[in-house]
């Protein structure tokens, strides 16, 4: 799933740039020597930090200006959930067939790795067959914990989307109606937030950290089209930095729950672009490998495009709730004095909290 994290810097230019650097673990030799990266005190790096912060602020501001879309009908929601389940199961099964964990480049070795690969294959079969979904979801959490033990916490966080999918499936498969009505509205939020965490972790671990190999990928596959167009200042190092910063911004935006559909739309476009570029280059094997990793995020992207940010955990709603609470603490008392009425109890319930 590493490659689905591609996003862009600005409009068309940086969108394609993100797509390129997202392949650093998939299509670059593990012993390749990374080129020099920007330091944390470099003016270019600091300038990008400021720009990234402004992009997040703009997303928060823009979110309040966008119209609220209607929630899709139950049948369509169900169909998109089925796509997520089947695509995740197929990705798990195909990746396990290659002897890898969660992504084709995470090759498993040893008895512990083999155990995790078998577990991953079993989960894939369960999801595809639509049987024992709650058990499969719990096993997905166990699998992710195993990936953290084997590869480390940060590499595991790069695939935190697995946690989001697992919680989404769990919260939507609760049998008790009362508990399901209470917890189900959080399922989309869990999916969105853990997807955002994946993006941020990928940005840090593959593009913003000194060990990033994005420049090696760009040099090997010649995806830095800006230099070819004469923008010599936009070298591979700046290309990777820009991709990482935008990837982190989109991850933060998903975590906060602002302009979710726009962020996911950009992400979806880049998934398609990266596959098309590989096919045009005649690298069909890389395109196929990338598509296998894309499958879970395709399902997630479809759901987030359909359902948006979810219903409960959104940063702008927190601000609105605080303002409403502060206002209602004052106004009912004033109304009681002015009109001789008793203050009404304050209700913080939302009107449409169903998925």
C-alpha positions in Angstrom: 0.0 0.0 0.0 3.0 2.3 0.0 2.3 3.7 -3.4 -1.2 4.8 -2.8 0.2 7.7 -0.7 1.1 9.8 -3.7 -0.2 13.4 -3.7 1.0 16.6 -5.4 2.6 19.8 -4.5 0.4 22.2 -6.3 -2.1 21.5 -9.0 -0.7 19.2 -11.7 3.0 19.9 -11.1 3.3 18.5 -7.6 0.6 16.0 -7.7 2.7 13.9 -10.1 5.8 14.6 -8.0 4.1 12.9 -5.0 3.3 9.9 -7.1 6.9 9.4 -8.0 8.4 9.5 -4.6 5.8 7.3 -3.0 7.5 4.3 -4.6 10.7 4.5 -2.6 10.3 1.1 -0.9 8.7 -0.7 -3.7 10.8 -0.1 -6.8 14.3 0.9 -5.4 16.9 -1.6 -4.3 17.0 -1.8 -0.6 20.8 -1.3 -0.6 20.7 1.8 -2.8 22.5 4.7 -1.2 20.2 7.7 -0.7 21.4 11.1 -1.7 21.7 14.1 0.6 18.5 15.3 2.1 17.4 18.7 3.4 18.3 19.4 7.0 15.6 20.6 9.5 17.3 24.0 9.6 17.5 24.5 5.8 15.6 27.6 4.7 13.9 25.5 1.9 12.7 23.0 4.5 11.5 25.7 6.9 9.7 27.5 4.1 7.9 24.3 3.2 6.9 23.8 6.8 5.3 27.3 6.8 3.6 26.6 3.5 2.3 23.2 4.8 0.9 24.9 7.9 -0.9 27.5 5.8 -2.4 24.7 3.6 -3.8 23.0 6.7 -5.3 26.4 7.9 -6.8 27.0 4.5 -8.3 23.5 4.5 -10.0 24.3 7.9 -11.3 27.6 6.6 -12.5 26.2 3.3 -14.3 23.3 4.9 -16.8 25.8 6.5 -17.5 27.3 3.1 -18.2 24.1 1.2 -21.8 22.8 0.9 -22.9 19.8 3.0 -23.7 16.9 0.7 -26.5 14.5 1.4 -25.6 11.1 2.8 -25.9 8.3 0.2 -28.7 5.8 0.2 -28.3 2.6 2.3 -27.8 0.3 -0.8 -25.0 2.4 -2.2 -23.3 2.6 1.2 -23.5 -1.2 1.4 -22.1 -1.7 -2.1 -19.1 0.5 -1.3 -18.5 -1.3 1.9 -18.5 -4.6 0.0 -15.9 -3.2 -2.4 -13.7 -2.3 0.5 -14.0 -5.7 2.0 -13.3 -7.6 -1.2 -10.5 -5.4 -2.3 -8.8 -5.6 1.0 -9.2 -9.4 1.0 -7.7 -9.7 -2.5 -4.8 -7.5 -1.6 -4.1 -9.6 1.5 -4.3 -12.9 -0.3 -2.2 -11.8 -3.3 0.5 -10.2 -1.1 0.6 -13.4 1.0 1.0 -15.4 -2.1 4.2 -13.4 -2.8 5.5 -14.2 0.7 5.1 -10.6 1.9 3.2 -8.7 4.6 0.7 -5.9 4.0 2.7 -4.8 0.9 4.7 -6.6 -1.7 8.0 -5.0 -0.6 7.6 -6.2 3.1 9.1 -9.6 2.5 8.6 -11.9 5.4 11.3 -14.4 6.6 11.7 -16.8 9.5 9.1 -18.8 11.3 7.4 -15.7 12.8 7.2 -14.1 9.4 5.7 -17.2 7.9 3.1 -17.3 10.6 2.1 -13.8 9.8 1.9 -14.5 6.1 -0.4 -17.5 6.7 -2.6 -15.3 9.0 -2.8 -12.7 6.3 -3.9 -15.3 3.8 -6.6 -16.6 6.1 -7.8 -13.0 6.7 -7.9 -12.5 2.9 -10.0 -15.6 2.4 -12.4 -14.6 5.2 -12.9 -11.2 3.7 -13.5 -12.4 0.2 -15.9 -15.1 1.4 -17.7 -12.6 3.6 -17.5 -15.0 6.6 -16.4 -14.4 10.2 -15.9 -10.7 9.5 -15.5 -9.8 13.1 -12.9 -12.5 13.6 -11.1 -11.3 10.4 -11.1 -7.7 11.7 -9.6 -8.7 15.0 -6.9 -10.8 13.2 -6.1 -7.7 11.1 -5.3 -5.8 14.3 -3.1 -8.8 15.4 -1.5 -8.8 12.0 -0.6 -5.2 12.2 0.9 -5.7 15.7 3.0 -8.5 14.3 4.2 -6.2 11.5 5.2 -3.6 14.1 7.2 -6.3 16.0 8.9 -7.5 12.8 9.6 -4.3 11.0 9.3 -1.6 13.7 6.7 0.9 14.8 7.2 3.6 12.2 7.1 1.1 9.2 3.9 -0.4 10.8 2.3 3.0 11.1 2.8 3.4 7.4 0.1 0.8 7.1 -2.1 2.1 9.9 -4.9 2.1 7.3 -5.2 -1.6 8.2 -6.2 -0.6 11.7 -8.8 1.8 10.2 -10.3 -0.9 8.0 -10.4 -3.3 10.9 -12.3 -0.9 13.2 -14.6 0.0 10.3 -15.5 -3.6 9.8 -15.9 -4.3 13.5 -18.1 -1.3 14.2 -20.3 -2.2 11.3 -20.7 -5.8 12.3 -21.9 -5.4 15.9 -24.9 -7.6 16.4 -26.5 -5.8 19.4 -28.6 -3.0 17.9 -28.2 -0.6 20.7 -24.4 -0.9 20.7 -24.3 -0.8 17.0 -26.3 2.5 16.8 -24.0 4.0 19.5 -20.7 3.0 17.9 -21.4 2.7 14.2 -21.3 6.4 13.5 -17.6 6.4 14.5 -16.7 3.8 11.9 -16.0 6.2 9.0 -14.1 8.5 11.3 -11.8 5.6 12.4 -11.2 4.8 8.7 -10.4 8.4 7.9 -8.1 9.1 10.8 -6.0 5.9 10.5 -5.7 6.6 6.8 -4.4 10.0 7.6 -1.9 8.5 10.1 -0.6 6.2 7.3 0.0 9.2 5.1 1.8 11.2 7.7 4.0 8.1 8.6 4.8 7.5 5.0 5.8 11.1 4.5 8.1 11.0 7.5 9.6 7.6 7.0 10.1 7.8 3.2 10.5 11.4 2.2 11.3 13.7 5.1 13.6 11.4 7.0 17.4 11.2 6.1 16.9 7.6 5.0 14.5 8.6 2.2 15.3 6.9 -1.1 12.9 8.9 -3.2 15.7 10.6 -5.1 17.1 7.2 -6.1 13.7 6.3 -7.5 13.5 9.6 -9.4 16.9 9.1 -10.9 16.3 5.5 -11.8 12.8 6.0 -13.4 13.3 9.6 -14.5 10.0 10.8 -13.2 11.2 14.4 -12.4 9.6 15.9 -15.5 10.2 19.5 -14.1 13.9 19.3 -14.7 13.3 18.0 -18.2 11.1 21.0 -18.8 13.9 23.3 -17.9 13.1 24.0 -14.2 16.6 23.1 -13.1 16.1 24.4 -9.6 13.5 21.8 -9.0 16.0 18.9 -8.5 15.2 15.5 -7.2 15.9 16.5 -3.6 13.3 19.3 -3.8 10.9 17.0 -5.6 11.0 14.5 -2.8 10.7 17.2 -0.1 7.7 18.7 -1.8 6.0 15.3 -2.2 6.6 14.5 1.4 5.2 17.8 2.7 2.1 17.6 0.6 1.6 14.0 1.6 1.9 15.0 5.3 -0.6 17.8 4.7 -3.2 15.5 3.2 -2.7 13.1 6.0 -3.2 15.9 8.6 -6.3 17.1 6.7 -7.8 13.6 6.9 -7.0 13.3 10.6 -8.7 16.7 11.2 -11.6 15.8 8.9 -11.6 18.9 6.8 -12.1 19.0 3.0 -11.9 15.2 3.1 -13.5 14.6 -0.3 -11.1 17.0 -2.1 -8.1 15.4 -0.5 -9.3 11.9 -1.3 -10.1 13.0 -4.9 -6.6 14.2 -5.4 -5.2 11.0 -3.9 -7.4 8.9 -6.2 -6.3 10.8 -9.3 -2.7 10.2 -8.4 -3.2 6.5 -7.9 -4.6 6.3 -11.4 -1.8 8.5 -12.8 1.0 6.4 -11.3 -0.3 3.2 -12.7 -0.8 4.7 -16.1 2.7 6.1 -16.2 4.2 2.7 -15.4 2.1 1.1 -18.2 3.2 3.8 -20.6 6.8 3.1 -19.7 6.2 -0.5 -20.4 6.8 -1.5 -16.8 3.7 -3.7 -16.5 5.1 -5.7 -13.6 5.5 -2.6 -11.5 2.0 -1.4 -12.5 0.5 -4.8 -11.4 2.4 -4.8 -8.1 1.3 -1.2 -7.4 -2.3 -2.0 -8.2 -2.3 -4.9 -5.7 -1.1 -2.4 -3.0 -3.7 0.1 -4.2 -6.7 -2.1 -3.7 -7.4 -1.4 0.0 -7.0 2.3 -0.5 -9.2 2.2 -3.6 -11.9 0.8 -1.3 -11.2 3.4 1.4 -11.1 6.2 -1.1 -14.5 5.2 -2.5 -16.1 5.2 0.9 -14.6 8.5 2.0 -15.7 10.1 -1.3 -19.2 8.8 -0.7 -19.5 9.4 3.0 -17.0 12.3 3.6 -15.4 12.9 7.0 -17.9 10.7 9.1 -20.2 12.1 11.8 -18.4 12.4 15.1 -14.7 13.3 15.1 -14.1 16.5 13.1 -12.0 19.4 14.3 -14.4 22.1 13.0 -17.3 20.4 14.8 -15.3 20.6 18.1 -14.9 24.4 17.6 -18.6 24.7 16.7 -19.7 22.7 19.7 -17.6 24.9 22.1 -19.0 28.1 20.6 -22.6 26.7 20.9 -22.0 25.5 24.4 -20.7 28.9 25.5 -23.5 30.7 23.8 -26.2 28.4 25.3 -24.8 28.7 28.7 -25.5 32.5 28.6 -28.6 32.9 26.4 -31.1 30.6 28.3 -30.5 32.6 31.5 -31.0 35.9 29.7 -34.2 34.6 28.2 -35.5 33.6 31.6 -35.0 37.1 32.9 -36.4 38.7 29.8 -39.5 36.5 29.3 -40.0 34.8 32.6 -39.2 31.4 31.2 -37.1 28.6 32.7 -33.9 27.8 30.9 -34.1 24.8 28.6 -31.6 22.0 28.9 -28.7 22.2 26.5 -28.5 19.4 23.9 -25.3 18.7 22.0 -26.8 16.0 19.7 -26.4 16.2 16.0 -29.4 15.9 13.7 -27.9 13.3 11.3 -25.4 11.1 13.0 -26.0 8.0 10.9 -23.6 6.7 8.3 
